Amino acid sequence: MTLPPDLVAALDRLAAAPRVLVASDFDGVLAPLVPDPSQSRALPGTIEALEGLAALPDTHAAVVSGRDLDTLTSLTGLAGSAVTRIGTHGAETSRATAADLTPEQQQTLDEVTRDLEAVCEGRPEGVHLESKPSAVVLHTRRMTDRATADAVEAAALEVTSRHTGLHVLHGKQVVEVGVVRADKGTALVALRDEVGADQVAYFGDDVTDEDAFRALGADDVTVKVGDGETAARFRVEHPEDAAEALIRLFRSRSR
């Protein structure tokens, strides 16, 4: 694998900055996408690079994901680590305890969950729901017929139009419906400001990562993994490329 020369130069410049934050999405970046999300595993060297970065002076690292915080921590093996975990698109973080839902938010979440369960009833095998503390997620990645999967996602989006107070994220073969406003960009900027980072590097692959790409500054290193329109400054083709970039950044920062 060969990284784009302009990306290599940007990574080397960031590695020399006084205080930096290096963050990455999990699925599709640190871990290749797989039909069964519970089987996702980080590529060799990626978690080690983030942990290594977090151990360096004036250097912070984070994993930012749509996964709930407990699942993200389990999949990454980062319990007790200095690497910050941000889950549910910013609604949960390992640096603080999330606030409980209000009674109204809990009622709305219960109602939309029941409606999405009805959408899944009688559908072909492969569609399933995932419950999170403040959201419910409909997954279609395991479905083999993409036309049917698209129809299921459309039905889920129609359900959301019947409720108020929802925050809907339509990503790759997933519709996430939350009752707490959160996005990766807001969460990443808050972490950047908290740790006082001069520059940030962020790797992402999904439409939900675009919030982070747009929220960061012109001098930050934003990297889109895969195809599709993006606000990121740089692009690589595969998670293996992102792994190479992370490892290079750790080695360069270490020097």
C-alpha positions as CSV (number, residue, x, y, z in Angstrom):
1,M,0.0,0.0,0.0
2,T,1.2,3.5,-0.8
3,L,-0.5,6.5,0.9
4,P,-1.1,9.7,-1.2
5,P,2.0,11.9,-0.9
6,D,0.0,14.9,0.1
7,L,-1.6,12.9,3.0
8,V,1.9,11.7,4.1
9,A,3.1,15.3,4.2
10,A,0.1,16.4,6.2
11,L,0.5,13.6,8.7
12,D,4.2,14.4,9.2
13,R,3.3,18.1,9.8
14,L,0.6,17.2,12.3
15,A,3.0,14.9,14.1
16,A,5.2,17.9,14.8
17,A,2.4,20.1,16.2
18,P,2.7,21.0,19.9
19,R,-0.5,19.2,21.1
20,V,-2.5,16.9,18.9
21,L,-5.7,14.7,19.0
22,V,-5.9,11.7,16.8
23,A,-9.3,10.1,16.4
24,S,-11.0,7.5,14.2
25,D,-14.3,5.8,13.5
26,F,-14.4,2.1,14.3
27,D,-16.5,0.2,11.7
28,G,-15.2,0.7,8.2
29,V,-11.9,2.3,9.4
30,L,-10.2,0.5,12.2
31,A,-12.3,-2.6,11.5
32,P,-13.4,-3.7,8.0
33,L,-17.2,-3.9,7.6
34,V,-18.6,-7.4,8.0
35,P,-22.1,-8.8,7.7
36,D,-22.4,-9.5,11.4
37,P,-21.4,-6.4,13.4
38,S,-20.7,-8.4,16.5
39,Q,-17.8,-10.0,14.6
40,S,-16.0,-6.8,13.8
41,R,-12.4,-6.8,14.7
42,A,-9.8,-4.0,14.5
43,L,-7.0,-4.4,12.0
44,P,-3.6,-5.4,13.5
45,G,-1.7,-2.4,14.8
46,T,-4.6,0.1,14.8
47,I,-5.5,-0.1,18.5
48,E,-1.9,-0.4,19.4
49,A,-1.1,2.8,17.5
50,L,-3.9,4.7,19.2
51,E,-2.8,3.5,22.7
52,G,0.8,4.4,21.8
53,L,-0.3,7.9,20.7
54,A,-2.3,8.4,23.9
55,A,0.8,7.5,26.0
56,L,3.0,10.2,24.3
57,P,3.3,13.7,25.8
58,D,0.8,16.3,24.6
59,T,-1.0,13.7,22.5
60,H,-4.5,12.4,22.8
61,A,-6.4,9.7,21.0
62,A,-10.0,8.7,20.6
63,V,-12.4,6.2,18.9
64,V,-15.6,7.8,17.8
65,S,-18.4,5.5,16.8
66,G,-22.1,5.0,16.4
67,R,-21.8,1.9,18.6
68,D,-23.0,2.2,22.2
69,L,-20.2,2.9,24.6
70,D,-20.2,-0.6,26.3
71,T,-20.1,-2.4,22.9
72,L,-17.4,-0.1,21.6
73,T,-15.2,-0.6,24.7
74,S,-15.7,-4.4,24.4
75,L,-14.8,-4.5,20.7
76,T,-11.8,-2.3,21.0
77,G,-10.5,-3.8,24.2
78,L,-9.9,-0.3,25.5
79,A,-11.4,-0.6,29.0
80,G,-9.2,1.4,31.4
81,S,-7.2,2.8,28.5
82,A,-6.1,6.5,28.0
83,V,-7.8,6.3,24.6
84,T,-11.2,8.1,24.8
85,R,-14.2,6.2,23.6
86,I,-17.1,8.2,22.2
87,G,-20.2,6.1,21.5
88,T,-23.7,6.6,20.0
89,H,-22.5,9.4,17.7
90,G,-21.4,11.5,20.6
91,A,-24.2,10.8,23.1
92,E,-21.9,8.7,25.3
93,T,-18.3,9.2,26.3
94,S,-15.8,7.4,28.5
95,R,-14.9,10.8,29.9
96,A,-18.3,11.4,31.5
97,T,-21.5,9.7,32.5
98,A,-24.4,10.3,30.2
99,A,-27.5,11.9,31.6
100,D,-30.6,9.9,32.1
101,L,-33.5,10.3,29.6
102,T,-36.4,12.4,30.6
103,P,-39.8,10.6,30.9
104,E,-40.9,12.1,27.6
105,Q,-37.7,11.0,25.8
106,Q,-38.1,7.5,27.2
107,Q,-41.7,7.3,26.1
108,T,-40.8,8.5,22.6
109,L,-38.0,5.9,22.4
110,D,-40.3,3.1,23.5
111,E,-43.0,4.1,20.9
112,V,-40.6,4.4,18.0
113,T,-39.0,1.1,19.0
114,R,-42.4,-0.6,18.9
115,D,-43.1,0.9,15.4
116,L,-39.7,-0.3,14.1
117,E,-40.4,-3.8,15.5
118,A,-43.5,-3.8,13.4
119,V,-41.5,-2.8,10.3
120,C,-39.2,-5.8,10.9
121,E,-42.1,-8.3,11.4
122,G,-42.5,-10.6,8.4
123,R,-39.4,-9.3,6.6
124,P,-36.8,-11.5,5.1
125,E,-34.1,-12.8,7.4
126,G,-31.2,-10.3,8.0
127,V,-33.0,-7.2,9.2
128,H,-32.6,-6.6,12.9
129,L,-32.9,-4.0,15.6
130,E,-30.3,-2.9,18.1
131,S,-31.2,-1.0,21.3
132,K,-29.0,1.7,22.8
133,P,-29.5,3.8,25.9
134,S,-30.9,6.7,23.9
135,A,-31.5,5.2,20.5
136,V,-32.8,2.3,18.5
137,V,-31.0,1.2,15.3
138,L,-32.3,-0.8,12.3
139,H,-29.6,-2.8,10.5
140,T,-30.0,-4.2,7.0
141,R,-26.3,-5.2,6.4
142,R,-27.1,-8.9,6.7
143,M,-29.9,-8.8,4.0
144,T,-28.8,-10.3,0.7
145,D,-31.5,-8.5,-1.5
146,R,-30.5,-4.9,-1.6
147,A,-33.8,-3.8,-3.2
148,T,-35.7,-5.3,-0.2
149,A,-33.2,-3.8,2.2
150,D,-33.7,-0.3,0.6
151,A,-37.5,-0.8,1.1
152,V,-37.0,-1.7,4.7
153,E,-34.9,1.4,5.3
154,A,-37.5,3.5,3.6
155,A,-40.2,2.1,5.8
156,A,-38.1,2.9,8.9
157,L,-37.7,6.5,7.7
158,E,-41.4,6.7,7.2
159,V,-41.9,5.7,10.8
160,T,-39.7,8.5,12.0
161,S,-41.9,11.0,10.3
162,R,-44.8,10.1,12.6
163,H,-42.9,11.2,15.8
164,T,-41.4,14.4,17.1
165,G,-38.3,14.9,19.1
166,L,-36.3,12.4,17.1
167,H,-32.8,12.7,15.6
168,V,-32.4,10.4,12.6
169,L,-29.1,9.2,11.1
170,H,-29.3,7.3,7.8
171,G,-25.9,5.7,7.2
172,K,-24.6,2.7,5.3
173,Q,-27.3,0.0,5.6
174,V,-28.5,1.4,8.9
175,V,-31.1,3.8,10.2
176,E,-30.4,5.1,13.7
177,V,-33.2,6.9,15.6
178,G,-32.2,8.7,18.7
179,V,-34.0,10.9,21.3
180,V,-30.8,12.8,22.3
181,R,-29.2,15.2,19.8
182,A,-25.7,14.2,19.2
183,D,-23.3,14.1,16.3
184,K,-19.6,13.1,15.8
185,G,-18.6,16.6,14.9
186,T,-19.9,18.2,18.1
187,A,-18.4,15.5,20.2
188,L,-15.0,15.7,18.5
189,V,-14.8,19.5,18.8
190,A,-15.8,19.3,22.5
191,L,-13.0,16.8,23.0
192,R,-10.5,18.9,21.0
193,D,-11.3,22.0,23.2
194,E,-11.2,20.0,26.4
195,V,-7.7,18.6,25.8
196,G,-6.5,21.9,24.1
197,A,-5.3,20.2,20.9
198,D,-3.7,22.5,18.3
199,Q,-4.4,20.1,15.4
200,V,-6.7,17.1,14.9
201,A,-6.5,14.0,12.7
202,Y,-9.8,12.2,12.0
203,F,-10.5,9.1,10.0
204,G,-14.0,8.1,9.0
205,D,-15.9,6.3,6.3
206,D,-19.7,6.9,6.8
207,V,-22.1,9.7,6.2
208,T,-22.2,10.2,9.9
209,D,-18.5,11.1,9.8
210,E,-19.1,14.0,7.5
211,D,-20.3,16.0,10.6
212,A,-16.8,15.6,12.0
213,F,-15.1,16.5,8.7
214,R,-17.1,19.7,8.4
215,A,-16.6,20.7,12.1
216,L,-12.8,20.5,12.0
217,G,-10.5,23.2,10.8
218,A,-8.8,23.7,7.4
219,D,-5.4,22.7,8.9
220,D,-6.7,19.5,10.5
221,V,-6.1,16.2,8.8
222,T,-9.5,14.7,7.8
223,V,-9.4,11.4,5.9
224,K,-12.3,9.7,4.1
225,V,-12.0,5.9,3.8
226,G,-13.7,4.6,0.7
227,D,-15.8,6.2,-2.0
228,G,-18.6,8.8,-1.9
229,E,-18.8,12.5,-1.7
230,T,-17.0,14.0,1.3
231,A,-15.9,17.1,3.0
232,A,-12.6,15.5,4.1
233,R,-9.3,16.9,2.8
234,F,-7.9,13.5,1.9
235,R,-9.1,10.1,0.8
236,V,-7.8,6.5,1.0
237,E,-9.5,3.4,-0.5
238,H,-9.5,0.8,2.2
239,P,-9.3,0.4,6.0
240,E,-5.8,-1.1,5.5
241,D,-4.7,2.3,4.2
242,A,-6.1,4.0,7.3
243,A,-4.3,1.5,9.4
244,E,-1.0,2.3,7.6
245,A,-1.6,6.1,8.1
246,L,-2.3,5.7,11.8
247,I,0.8,3.6,12.4
248,R,2.9,6.0,10.4
249,L,1.5,8.9,12.5
250,F,2.3,7.1,15.7
251,R,5.9,6.4,14.6
252,S,6.4,9.9,13.3
253,R,5.0,11.5,16.6
254,S,7.2,9.1,18.6
255,R,10.3,10.6,17.0
